[in-house]
Every structure is written in C-alpha cells, then in structure tokens.
Amino acid sequence: MIYLNDDEFIEITSFLKRNYGINLEFKRQLIEARLCNIITEKGFCSFRDYFDFVYSNESNDEIAILINKVTTHHTFFMREFEHFKFFQNTVMPQLHKNIKNRDLRIWSAGCSSGEEAYTLSMIIQDFLAEEKSLWDKKILATDISPNVIDIAQKGIYSSDSLENVPEIWKLTYFDKIDSELFKASTRLKNEVIFRVFNLMDEFPFKKKFHVIFCRNVMIYFDNATKLKLIKKFYDMTEKGGYLFIGLSESLNKEEIPYKYIMPSVYMKG
C-alpha cells in the first residue's frame, strides 16, 4: 500500500477543488485506496511521481482517469423515481402548455453513464406522443468524465440496470443483445447529445434551459462552490423552469435565488 504524505494530500485536494470543484479534503483514505492500484499498475513508487505524470499529460487523459477513480458513478434507470414522476405529471404538462415555439431544452448535468438522460427522453417522447416530431426536444447530457460519456454514447446496459424500466419502454426504446444486455435504440440515442464538460468552466450556452437535472453531483462540493454553481444554473434557467438535485442533497432556501417547490426540486419564478 502506497500512502499520501501531508504535502501530497494538500496538493491533490487543492488541485481538484480549484479546477473541478471537487472537495475531498476529508477523504484521504478514499484517495489512497482508489489511486493505489493505478499507481502500481503504471509502475510508480509514490504519489509524487504519479501526480507529476498526470500534470505533464498534455491531452488531459490521465487527469480524467484520476477524477474518474476518486468520484463515484453509481446510477441506474429510474433512480430517485419521485423526480421522474414529478417531471412527467407536473413539469411536462406545464412546459407543453407554455412553450409556444416547441423548443424544449433539458440539461442532464453530471449525467454519468446516461441512464438519467435516456429516462428523461423516454418520458418526453411518451408524453408528446403523436406531436413529438413537431418538437425540438433533444436533451443535452454532460459529465466531466470522458469514460462515462463513452459508456453513455454506447448505450449498453445490463438487465439489472433496467430492472425498474417499464416493459413497454424496453420493447420500444432498447434492442436486446442477449439475456443480460440491452442497447439503447437509434431512435433513443438520437434524442440525447452527450458532451464532456466541467461545471466549473464558464457556461457556453446561447439559450437557457427549461429544466436542469444536477443530481448527486454537488455532494463533492463545499458550500461556496455549490452556491456559485447554483447561481450559474439560475442564470441559465428559463423563467418558470426547474432545477432538480439529488434526494440526499439540500440547499439553504435563504441562500439561493430559486423558489423551493418540494424536497430537491426548485423553480425559477
């Protein structure tokens, strides 16, 4: 087992927080445990040598691998079902009524391996039914990790991951590979645009979003970083639009510009 010394721990946590908003200052053992194997595999004898290697990688591939190792990408279809139910039964009817130009803009921020974005797309297509060809309804799905974006774009999922997906959706939106694997159909993939994006960067978007999902991402952020990101989200949300965060997350109602709707759901008034 290779251990972080104090200077190395301060260096890597400061680097991750400064550049990516990820706060791991109380996660020393997690960093050691998750990076130890990769350090050994690459033939390094210390964290110092590994960090120097990561910093010198001009393509940023090694930084992406490091980030992927120290953050958790655990998700599955229909996770935190209450959100999807509210989106289907309350949000979509409102947006359908209020968006006159039929340009629906949804952002899955921190989309991980794509389950959230694909679920939203299935809900939207089902809701719009015969009208769906009349709407611009593609979902933007972003994540800091190129690895999970690659998985999302491939769209191959286990039967366990799809366990909570209605059978009609499996038949309509997925192609069965074998008894254990399913692949998102072309018609579903065409409705989601996947991109690698760091939420700490300036937002390059020209149009605001009607709905932003950013669930279980800010658990890695300290309060100041979280509030700064919420302000950026707010500025990029259409009036009457929604922000969804993880059910285990919370925001101080007095500190944010959004209006509280229900636990983990907020609206721009």
C-alpha positions in Angstrom: 0.0 0.0 0.0 1.4 3.4 -1.0 0.4 6.3 1.3 -0.1 10.0 0.7 2.1 12.3 2.7 0.6 15.5 4.1 2.0 17.8 1.3 0.8 15.4 -1.4 -2.7 15.2 0.1 -2.9 19.0 0.3 -1.7 19.3 -3.2 -4.1 16.9 -4.9 -7.2 18.1 -2.9 -6.3 21.7 -3.7 -5.9 20.9 -7.4 -9.2 19.0 -7.6 -11.1 21.7 -5.8 -9.5 24.6 -7.7 -10.0 23.1 -11.2 -13.1 20.9 -10.8 -14.9 22.0 -7.7 -14.4 18.5 -6.2 -13.8 18.7 -2.4 -12.1 15.7 -1.0 -10.3 17.3 2.0 -11.9 14.8 4.4 -11.4 11.8 2.0 -7.7 10.9 2.5 -8.3 7.2 2.8 -10.6 7.2 -0.2 -7.9 8.9 -2.4 -5.3 6.4 -1.2 -7.5 3.4 -1.7 -8.8 4.3 -5.1 -5.5 5.5 -6.6 -3.1 2.9 -5.1 -3.8 0.3 -7.7 -3.4 2.6 -10.7 -0.1 3.9 -9.3 1.2 0.4 -9.0 -0.1 -0.6 -12.5 1.7 2.3 -14.1 5.0 1.4 -12.3 5.3 4.4 -10.0 6.6 4.1 -6.4 5.0 7.2 -4.9 2.0 9.6 -5.3 4.6 12.3 -6.1 5.8 10.5 -9.2 2.2 9.7 -10.3 1.0 13.3 -9.8 3.9 14.7 -11.9 3.0 12.2 -14.6 -0.7 13.3 -14.5 0.2 17.0 -14.6 2.5 16.5 -17.6 -0.1 14.7 -19.7 -1.0 17.3 -22.3 -4.1 15.6 -23.5 -5.7 15.6 -20.0 -6.5 11.9 -20.4 -4.7 11.0 -17.2 -6.4 13.7 -15.2 -9.8 12.3 -16.5 -8.8 8.9 -15.3 -7.8 10.2 -11.9 -11.1 12.1 -11.5 -13.0 9.0 -12.6 -11.2 7.0 -9.9 -11.9 9.3 -7.0 -15.5 10.1 -7.8 -18.4 7.7 -7.7 -20.5 7.0 -10.8 -23.2 4.7 -9.4 -26.5 5.1 -11.2 -29.4 3.1 -12.7 -32.6 3.7 -14.7 -35.4 5.3 -12.7 -33.1 6.2 -9.8 -35.0 8.6 -7.4 -38.3 7.8 -9.1 -40.1 10.6 -7.4 -38.3 13.1 -9.7 -39.3 11.4 -12.9 -42.9 11.1 -11.7 -43.0 14.8 -10.9 -41.3 15.6 -14.2 -43.9 13.6 -16.1 -47.0 14.6 -14.3 -46.3 18.2 -13.4 -43.4 19.7 -15.3 -44.1 18.3 -18.8 -47.8 19.5 -18.8 -46.7 23.0 -17.8 -43.9 23.1 -20.4 -46.2 21.7 -23.1 -48.7 24.5 -22.4 -46.2 27.3 -22.1 -43.5 26.7 -24.7 -45.1 28.2 -27.8 -42.2 27.6 -30.2 -41.9 23.9 -29.2 -38.2 24.3 -28.5 -37.8 22.2 -25.3 -34.4 22.5 -23.6 -33.4 20.0 -21.0 -29.9 19.6 -19.4 -28.7 16.5 -17.6 -25.6 18.0 -15.8 -23.4 15.3 -14.4 -25.1 12.6 -16.5 -22.7 9.8 -15.6 -23.3 6.8 -17.8 -26.5 8.1 -19.4 -29.4 6.5 -17.6 -30.9 9.8 -16.4 -30.8 11.4 -19.8 -32.3 8.4 -21.6 -35.0 8.1 -19.0 -36.0 11.8 -19.5 -36.0 11.3 -23.2 -38.4 8.3 -22.9 -40.7 10.3 -20.7 -40.7 13.2 -23.1 -41.3 11.1 -26.2 -44.2 9.2 -24.5 -45.8 12.4 -23.3 -45.6 14.2 -26.6 -46.8 11.0 -28.5 -48.0 12.0 -32.0 -46.7 15.5 -31.5 -43.1 14.5 -30.9 -42.0 15.1 -34.5 -43.1 18.7 -34.1 -40.9 19.5 -31.2 -37.1 20.2 -30.8 -36.6 18.0 -27.8 -33.0 16.8 -27.8 -31.5 16.5 -24.3 -28.0 17.8 -23.5 -26.2 15.4 -21.2 -22.7 16.4 -19.9 -20.2 14.9 -17.5 -16.6 15.7 -16.5 -15.5 12.1 -17.2 -14.8 11.1 -20.8 -15.0 7.4 -19.6 -18.7 7.6 -18.5 -19.6 9.7 -21.6 -18.2 7.0 -23.8 -20.3 4.4 -21.9 -23.4 6.6 -22.3 -22.8 7.0 -26.0 -22.5 3.3 -26.5 -25.8 2.9 -24.6 -25.3 -0.7 -23.5 -26.8 -1.7 -20.1 -27.3 -4.8 -18.0 -30.8 -6.2 -17.3 -30.2 -5.3 -13.6 -29.8 -1.6 -14.5 -33.1 -1.8 -16.5 -34.9 -3.6 -13.8 -37.2 -0.7 -12.9 -37.9 0.3 -16.6 -41.5 -0.5 -17.8 -41.6 -3.4 -20.1 -43.1 -1.4 -22.9 -40.1 1.0 -22.8 -37.7 -1.9 -23.0 -39.5 -3.1 -26.1 -39.8 0.4 -27.7 -36.5 2.0 -26.9 -34.0 -0.8 -26.5 -32.6 -3.6 -28.6 -31.9 -6.9 -26.8 -28.3 -8.1 -27.2 -28.7 -11.2 -25.1 -30.3 -12.4 -21.9 -28.2 -9.9 -19.8 -27.5 -6.9 -22.1 -29.7 -4.3 -23.8 -28.6 -1.5 -26.1 -30.4 1.9 -26.5 -32.0 2.0 -29.8 -31.0 4.5 -32.5 -34.3 6.4 -32.0 -33.4 6.9 -28.4 -29.7 7.7 -28.9 -30.6 10.4 -31.5 -32.6 12.3 -28.8 -29.6 12.8 -26.5 -26.4 14.8 -27.1 -23.5 13.7 -24.9 -20.6 16.0 -24.2 -17.6 16.2 -21.8 -18.0 19.3 -19.7 -16.6 20.7 -16.5 -19.3 22.5 -14.5 -16.6 24.8 -13.1 -16.0 26.3 -16.6 -17.9 29.2 -17.9 -21.2 28.1 -19.4 -21.1 28.5 -23.2 -24.8 28.0 -23.9 -26.6 30.6 -26.0 -30.1 29.6 -24.9 -31.5 29.0 -21.4 -32.9 25.6 -20.2 -36.4 24.8 -19.1 -35.2 22.0 -16.8 -31.8 21.2 -15.3 -31.1 17.9 -13.6 -27.9 18.0 -11.5 -28.4 15.2 -9.1 -25.8 13.8 -6.6 -23.0 15.9 -8.2 -22.7 18.7 -5.6 -22.1 16.2 -2.8 -18.4 16.7 -3.8 -18.6 20.5 -3.5 -18.2 22.8 -0.5 -20.9 25.3 0.2 -19.2 28.2 -1.6 -18.6 26.2 -4.7 -22.2 24.9 -4.6 -23.7 28.3 -4.3 -21.6 29.6 -7.2 -22.8 26.8 -9.4 -26.4 27.3 -8.3 -26.2 30.9 -9.4 -24.8 29.9 -12.8 -27.7 27.3 -13.1 -30.2 30.0 -12.2 -28.9 32.4 -14.8 -29.2 29.7 -17.4 -32.8 28.6 -16.4 -35.8 30.0 -18.2 -38.4 31.7 -16.1 -40.8 29.1 -14.8 -38.0 26.4 -15.3 -36.9 23.8 -12.8 -33.7 22.6 -11.1 -33.6 19.0 -9.7 -30.9 18.0 -7.3 -30.4 14.6 -5.5 -32.8 13.5 -2.9 -30.0 13.2 -0.4 -28.9 16.8 -1.1 -30.3 20.0 0.3 -29.9 23.8 -0.4 -30.4 26.6 2.1 -33.6 28.4 0.9 -32.3 31.7 2.2 -29.1 31.5 0.1 -30.4 30.6 -3.3 -32.5 32.5 -5.9 -34.7 29.5 -6.8 -38.1 29.0 -5.2 -38.4 25.8 -3.2 -41.1 23.5 -4.6 -40.5 20.2 -2.8 -37.5 18.4 -1.4 -34.7 18.6 -4.1 -36.9 20.4 -6.6 -36.6 24.2 -7.2 -38.2 26.6 -9.6 -37.2 30.0 -11.2 -40.1 32.3 -10.5 
